[in-house]
Amino acid sequence: MQLSPLEIVRRESLQKLRELGINPYPAAAFKTTANIKEITSNFSSFEGKEVVLAGRMMSRRIMGKASFAELKDASGRMQIYVNRDEISSEENPTMYNTVFKKLLDMGDIIGIRGEVFKTKVGEVSVKVKELTVLSKSLRPLPVVKTDADGKVHDAFSDAEQRYRQRYVDLIVNDHVKETFIKRTKITNSMRDFFNKKGYLEVETPVLQPIPGGAAARPFITHHNALDMPLYLRIANELYLKRLIVGGFDAVYEFAKDFRNEGMDRTHNPEFTVMELYVAYKDYNWMMNMTEELLEKIAIDTNGTSEVQIGENKVNFKAPYPRVPILEAIKIHTGYDVSGMNEDELRDVCRKVGIEVDETMGIGKMIDELFGEKCEHLYIQPTFITDYPKEMSPLTKEHRSNPALTERFELMVNGKELANAYSELNDPIDQKERFEDQLKLSEKGDDEAMFIDQDFIRALEYGMPPTSGIGIGIDRLVMFMTNNASIQEVLFFPQMKPEKKAPAIELNDDEKAVLEILTKAEKIALPELKSQSGLSNKKWDKTIKGLTKYNLAKVNNTDEGLFVELT
């Protein structure tokens, strides 16, 4: 592995710490007595008292025998005051002069014991009496700075870097952590809602012999011992229905599902869905329940039912409009497609500019019509209902129109958030629907459903009337946190293989100047030149090299020229 010059300097500091008898990665537990948020939000209770804190050093201002630094823990950030005579002594100033000033770097994790006080300008701080090295950071953090005008410089904002190195993103971009805290609030709110109703949270298989419950292309793998193919689940629906057959009245699961399809700002091949099935209910009951659930989640997460999503204010307060899908297509295209055969539908699609081919059946073409011409128009929560039978192979036939099914999708901000049915519990009808899907597969539809004979067998034992729903958790979090990209709400989204950056080779003069600069972080240019001991010609060549490699930069300020790390 080729190390950067800064990484080499940090490894040298690591070795020097060990030579001083300091273990940079101690094994013993470090017991803290408070966290930063507790102290800053309740200063009067902590003033003058001794506390023990641990966290990451995010900045440092060295001022002779005394320095200030910023400490960050999981709860927040605060200033610490480090005095040479407190953490070391005049006779043996090693801990301050050598360890703190020269061998510690931004990003190092330290423990401190000290007294809580306020500075003259009123900033809550801790006067450090004892400092412990807990973990030496071998890679430099991005140094994010805010100038006097509030403008941010050198922010760690490149999306690809942030998603690949989420650990760095969480360290330097505090708002990112808030998104994931809200994600947990959302799932906790949902669990609380279901658990209070007595619904049972369960787990079902991720590796499945037949990928069922949705129309999607699966990932396939092979089990060596059984010598058989297995699929990563595309949905958990059929297993949860088996549990309803088995006698549970209501079951739900937060499931990781996998679909071997395209990736974009709203789709990741691995995603989270919550599926719920409740016996003796129908899709009308499920719509009422969904309104109640989402209103609660919005209030629990953001304190209000109204949420900002991009440029739109979306209100999750119940009730929501209910619009049949064929009526929506008629309203927004002018075509009444109810009762049309494949050829007639194909002709309509072409007239409105939708590409179609011979492999597409009635269900897929209606799906394309609604997706292209209608979906994006439904900003406020709206139930799109009563889908044609061809689009819904697991859904009960509509009680008043045999060509339709009792299904709804919930649209929010122009996107599908939930999909729900009055579940098909007629095993003969279910088998016929599966066989229709098989015909689509034979025509070339690689998203058509497989026939699950065991699921049909389960239905033959009798499944009570049931309603089920699937809610996309990632998309729900996007809405509740006002994020336009699914990658923003996944800790570790799927990425393309990383391209390796070219290695930088520094000469001895560049390495020496960089080491001085690393310790100082920011230094007047004449002082840096003086400390380097280089001739004018060598100095010019060295500083140009460091700026060329984007390792240092020279800033012209009112106080003169300063050099700092980039």
PyMOL commands that set and color helices and strands:
alter all, ss='L'
color gray80, all
select helices_A, chain A and resi 5-19+36-41+43-46+84-87+94-103+159-164+166-172+174-196+237-245+283-302+325-333+342-351+362-373+375-377+389-391+427-443+453-460+473-481+486-489+508-520+525-532+536-548
alter helices_A, ss='H'
color red, helices_A
select strands_A, chain A and resi 50-63+66-73+76-83+109-118+124-135+145-146+152-153+200-201+207-208+220-223+228-232+250-258+270-279+306-309+312-315+322-324+382-385+407-412+415-422+466-472+522-524+552-557+560-565
alter strands_A, ss='S'
color yellow, strands_A
deselect
rebuild
show_as cartoon
